[in-house]
Amino acid sequence: MNRYTGFSDLCIPYSSDLKYIIREAIDLGYRNVAIEQICNLCRSEETNKKQDPIPVVANLKSLKDEFGGQIKLLNRLTVIFADASVSLALNKSPNIRAYNLIAALPTNETSFQYACQSMACDIITYNSASIQSRMNRKFYYLAVERNIAFEIKYAPAIVSSTDRKMTIERSHRYHSYGKSKNVIISSEAKDPFQLRSPYDIANLGLIFGLSEEQSKESIRGIANRVLLSADGRRYGKAGVVLAVRSKKQNAVDSDDYSDTELEEDLSASSDEDDGNEANDAGMMEAEDNDADEGDDSVSMQPPAKKGKQDKMDE
């Protein structure tokens, strides 16, 4: 199971300039990058044809070998669809299992509801044609419960003033419908000049209606949790549990303690345990004494009541 740390950009389109974009991303401080491929399943003939409509995953081996362990390169598939029939194509496809991330791009309100409620995906995104599609608060929170992230892309907002207005409008919808929960910021950069550093994006998030903390989490904490959740979707929950356990163990083992410090800690803890046991024993004896006194007082009450009853009989 992979471990994801550092800043993440989960949307860089596959292109001929990919090597230069990745090199720029490394220089800016990114540690996880998802290479996007797009599949349009809005047309019925695409979903019904016999051959697999999902494209073959891009081979990133040469890029991984070139950049070594400087950055993690992941494969992402963005599926454009209009109704729930997309599930047939995805379930029958053998190619889809090779992708690390699945992003849903619904084109109308019905497909948006399906993506939030039932579709096996990791990200819900948009394009210039669907950026103004309607949303629903109920289904937004359903997606949040399923650990699905909502994406904001900043590169189109840099290139075009029209896209800038529409992107800001879309991001403020995330704020009004779901208080910007589970929002990630990706680039969709098609050349190295469209990339921005993580610290610039943290400031840019304020324009998109995110708080300072949400802006930082959108490119680090939430984005890395999306990658971990995607691994859980592919490999099962057991792999994620093992990854979390190993991460906790490594966090404990990473502390540098000497043998004398460990012995002192153990002896101090044993002394504290002995003192706690003595205190517990004293408290138990005091409670027993209180219980005995309480029993005597209870045993003394019935005769007093009897005497009153005798006087009443007389």
HELIX and SHEET records of a PDB file:
HELIX    1   1 LEU A   18  LEU A   28  1                                  11    
HELIX    2   2 SER A   44  ASN A   48  1                                   5    
HELIX    3   3 LYS A   61  PHE A   67  1                                   7    
HELIX    4   4 GLY A   68  GLN A   70  5                                   3    
HELIX    5   5 VAL A   86  LYS A   92  1                                   7    
HELIX    6   6 ILE A   96  ALA A   98  5                                   3    
HELIX    7   7 GLU A  109  GLN A  117  1                                   9    
HELIX    8   8 ARG A  137  GLU A  145  1                                   9    
HELIX    9   9 ALA A  155  VAL A  159  1                                   5    
HELIX   10  10 SER A  161  GLY A  178  1                                  18    
HELIX   11  11 PRO A  192  GLN A  194  5                                   3    
HELIX   12  12 PRO A  198  ILE A  207  1                                  10    
HELIX   13  13 GLU A  212  SER A  218  1                                   7    
HELIX   14  14 GLY A  221  TYR A  235  1                                  15    
HELIX   15  15 LYS A  237  ASP A  253  1                                  17    
HELIX   16  16 ASP A  259  ASP A  313  1                                  55    
SHEET    1   A 7 PHE A   7  PRO A  13  0                                        
SHEET    2   A 7 TYR A  30  ASN A  40  1                                        
SHEET    3   A 7 LYS A  72  PHE A  81  1                                        
SHEET    4   A 7 LEU A 101  PRO A 106  1                                        
SHEET    5   A 7 ILE A 123  ILE A 124  1                                        
SHEET    6   A 7 ALA A 149  LYS A 153  1                                        
SHEET    7   A 7 VAL A 183  SER A 186  1                                        
END                                                                             
